[in-house]
Amino acid sequence: MQASRALAFLESIAMERTSLQFCEQFDDKSCIWNFQRHSHPYFEFIFFLEGKANIEAGEDSLDVALFDVLVYPPGLPHIDHLDLDHRQEIICLWADLGSCATFDHAILLSDHRGAFRQLFEAIYIEFTRNRPFAQEVISCQLRTLVWLLRQHFAEPLTATQTQVERCLNYIHENYARDFPVELLAKQVYVSPSYLFRIFRKKTGMTPVRYRNLVRLDKAKLLLLDRALKMEEIAERVGFEDAKYFARVFKRETGTSPSDFRSRNGHS
């Protein structure tokens, strides 16, 4: 689908009212899934925290994967086909956003900056906790969601950029785990060699080095807490060996973890 068509539809949403009708986070074991063709009188927004699926919406067939945002306009018939070889977890929202144009396509995009995930999780938290002014906060969040969608299609990414951004999101979510480049490539359904090339072109470094830099950024915050031992910090950010952690830290920052702590800690 052309970005211009999606943007034109999103700009038709009046937002004279913004109310959340349903909000849930669930996985492939949940009984909430509806695997029959159906539609809703409201917008349906889905964020894929994990998993892979094929969806049929109107006359379209779309493949959906990790960190994708899926939007069903009101009244659009659709059916979800989960890939049960992968664990599925989503956040699903139904929202009444007022009047809008008729649109017979689903809208699919990748959360290349992580902004959509933060917003979906914030809406879920606000909806499920009995806090003052929750409805007013959610109303503002739904408006922000629509504006983020408009922003995305006003400056669309290329396919290659999207693949790299998905990998960056995955690394930030799983930096403390040891995983090979093959697993990272599998997340975006490309070969390891192709991922290596596009990742290096985009970031100027390999995926492993990027993960190490993310780990070190997390470690710097932990080093400010003098109650934590070096071994504990190394383990928390994904290094099994504290000595190797210290070598990587010095190579990348020019100083040792202990010197960094001494210069930045409270006396």
Secondary structure, DSSP 4 states (H G I P E B T S, - for coil): --HHHHHHHHHT---S--EEEEEEEEETT-TT---S-B--SSEEEEEEEE-EEEEEETTEEEEEETTEEEEEPTT--EEEEE-TTS--EEEEEEEE--------S-EEEE-SSSHHHHHHHHHHHHHHS--TTHHHHHHHHHHHHHHHHHHHHHSPPPHHHHHHHHHHHHHHHHTTS---HHHHHHHTTS-HHHHHHHHHHHHSS-HHHHHHHHHHHHHHHHHT-TTS-HHHHHHHTT-S-HHHHHHHHHHHHSS-HHHHHHHHS--
